[in-house]
Amino acid sequence: MKRGRESGIEVDVEGEKNQTEVPKLKMGKEGKKEAEQVDRIRFSLLKGYPPWPCEVIPKEKVKKVFPQVLQNPPGQSDVYLPVQYFGTMEFGWVKQSKTVGVNDFDEEKVRARNKKSKSYQKAVHQVYKFVSNPKIKPIGWWNGPA
């Protein structure tokens, strides 16, 4: 049986709708901006640490945001991403290959990990609060309240 697409919904040739639908989101200007912010939220995979939440800072903002000593990446600029870490509010550069999207981790498993580290628990709390409402930024955040 052949299948076709009709307005984002799979249909077979006889016209019966299939169960899989492709959702279409309509967003205003604010919604797109918030979605872009959430897309920049990552977990950095650093040796000796649990997956640590961070936000990738747009490269055009680095000179304004980063301290003078951190403005240049440690290697090729297209390999490293400028980030600010949740919990500690520290800045740094992390290899793009050593980051994973925040949606690739189960929130419950992340929260259960490393319960003794208060800074990690604070970071996890901040990242999921930010993901649920991108307008609420931690104090000291690179583009938020000082």
N, C-alpha and C positions, 0 to 999 in steps of 0.2 A: 504494500500500500504506500503510495507516495504521500509526502507531507509538504506543506507549504507554510508560509508566514503571512499573517494578515494582521496588521496593526499591533504587532508585538505579541500576539497570541498564536501558538502553534495550532494549525488546523490540518486535518487530513483532507484528502481530495473530496470526500463526500460532504465536507463542511462541518463535521463534528469537531467541537473544541477539545483540545487535549488539556490535561491538567496543568502543564507547565506554562506559566505566564511570565513575560518579561516585564517587570515593573518599570514604569516611566515616572520619574519624579519631576515635579514642577517646583522650581525654587526661584525665589526672588534674588535680588542682589546680595542681601544679608545671608540667605541660605547657602549660596554658592561660596561666600567668603568663609562661613563656618565649616562647610564641608572640606574646603581646602586646608583649613587649620587642622581638622581631624586627620586628614590624609598625611599631614606632616608628623603626626605622633607615631613614634616608633619605639621598639625595645632594642637597646644596644646589647650585643652579646660580647661582653668583655671577660677575659680570662680571670678567674678568681672571684667573680661577682655573679649574682643571679641576674637574669635578664632585666636590665635597668631601663625604666621609661624615660624618654627624652622627646624633645621637639626639635625637628630640623629647622634651622633658621635660614630664611632665604639668603643666598650669597650676597645679594646687593645690600643687605642690612648688616653684614658682618662688621664693616668698618665703624659703624655707629654703635654697635652693641658690644662687641668683644673687647676685652682689655687689649692694650697695645701688644703685649707679648704673645697673644694668641691669634692675631689677625692673619697670619699666614699658616696654611695647612702644613703638616709635617712631611707631606709627599706631594704627588700630583693632585692638583685641586679637583679634578674630575673624579677621583677615587675616594676622596674624603668629604664627609658632610659636616658642616658646623652645627653643633647641637647645644641645647641647654638641658641639663638633667633635672627631672622632677625630684623633689625631696631635698636635695643638697643645693640646688640653684647654681651649680657649677657649670661653666662653659667648657667645651672641648671639641675635638675633631674625632670622628669615628669613621672607619672604613664603611663604605656603602654596603659591601658584602656582609658586614657584621651587624646589620640591622634587620629587624623584622617588623612588619606592620602590627599595630596594636590589636587589630581584629584577628590576627593569627594565634592569639593566646586566649585561653579560657580564663575569664576573670576570677572564677572561684579557685582555680589551680594557682594562679598568680598570687592571690591573697593568702593562700595557705602556705606558700613558700616562704622560708626564712622569717618566721614569725618573731624571732628574738631581736632582729635588727629594726630598731625604731625608725631609722632613716629610710629603710626600704619600705616599711609599712606606710610611712608618710608619703613616699613617692607614689606608691600604688594607689593610695587614697586620692592624691592630687590628680593623677592621670585619669582615673575613671570618673572623677568629678568633672574634669575638664572635657572629657569625651562626651559626657552626657549633656553638658552645657558649655560650649566653647567661649561664651562671654565671661565666664567666671575664671579668672586667671589667678594663680598663686601670687602672693605679695613678693616682689622682687623679680617677677618674670620679665623677660626681655622686652615684651610689648604690652605689659600690663601695669598694674599699680606698683608704685615704687616702695 
